[in-house]
């Protein structure tokens, strides 16, 4: 197993999905000496839809041509590429929904898409690149990890769960060995009877069996979880991203009894504030995250023993991110005049984790837009796996039609307020599906609490800012 020898960066650019932290953003950060991170969520859908949009500029096809296994790229091109792009009013061709027994075509698409995103992020510079995954998304994890390793990814980051078995899987995949991931059933209980298995052999050409094993950084929100991972994980944990409740995207649920404030948001208390001193005592590097996008906050983190900070929201609205330009401009304008409302929604995400949204008219956080949307689960990344009465594996999502969820044994009350994050986030980056009847999926914008400070990155006389501007502000006094 290769031991990485890089010096750890000070700034980690958050891995925001779906496609917000794209290869362009990660490359812009990495080529400036910090850790650029691509989101690993739904990369198979992103690649398929980018190809159906015509792959303007040819970036997808250039990266696909570098894939080491003959025939894989051509099969994907034959299936999804549309020269000149599909008509805007036509739906995207669907991709396989994740399952524990994926087809060979699905595995190829997952491996290739992760390879492509990392390849492009690493292209043309000597910096380091990471990829971020959600532990809650289980079925595509193994082929996704392998695709990124095949492209030479330097760091793997994972949150939204307890990634106890991921370090060992990285060891196995880098060594070209078969890896097995036990699936967590509804309620967080693992079952050896249900697992997903991945064999990297078909993707290892010329007998190559040893690839670089990337660093593994666990995204955590408590000292207890940090200590458990450091002592009990099945392989090497290389550090932690310690994320507070003000960060965007998914937040950890409050510890102890759950209560809501007058706005209907989860209430976090002293038990939910991790202690950097206890994490420092583990002897592993850590980065603080959640409203650290200011030079004084970076200095504070360093003074507390952190290796640096992770920053998400500031990068989400820079020029290189995947969010549509109009949405970025709208959020930035609202931020600069203090008019943006950030809401920690306790029920929006089908994962059960609180999910932070920007309340914007015309998005899924708009009650009218939400009520008018026809519920559909056609991507399936956040489906939960459960044991059926006949002891077979079933899939259900609280964001699917209520009757469907209830017919699968789910409680109807669990569907109230659930939003289709999969479709919403794809729409946020301009790759939303066109549903029957010409209905265009509405976007869903997630931000952290420090979205109010975006103006600090905009220079006089400009209306936008770049990833380089974020780094300049944060690192200016170091």
Secondary structure, DSSP 4 states (H G I P E B T S, - for coil): -PPP-PPPPSEEE--PTTTTS-HHHHHHHHTTTSBEEEE-TTHHHHHHHHHHTT-TTSHHHHHHHT-SSTTHHHHHHHHH--TT---TTSPPPP-PPP-TT--HHHHHHHHHHHHHHHHHHHTTS---EEEEEETT--TTHHHHHHHHHHTT-SEEEEESS--TTHHHHHHHHHTT--EEEEEEETTTEEEEEEEEEE-GGGG-GGG----PPPEEEEEES-HHHHHHHHHHSSS---EEEEE-TTSSEEEPPPSSS--B-TTSPBPP-GGGS--HHHHHTTTSEEEEESS--SHHHHHHHHHTT-SEEEE-HHHHTSTTSSS-HHHHHHHHHHHHTT---EEEESSSSTTSSEEEEE--TTSTTSHHHHHHSPP--SS-TTPEEEE-TTS-EEEE-TTS-HHHHHHTT--GGGGTT---HHHHHHHHTT---EEGGGEEPPP-----GGGGGGGGGPPTT-S---HHHHHHHHHTT-
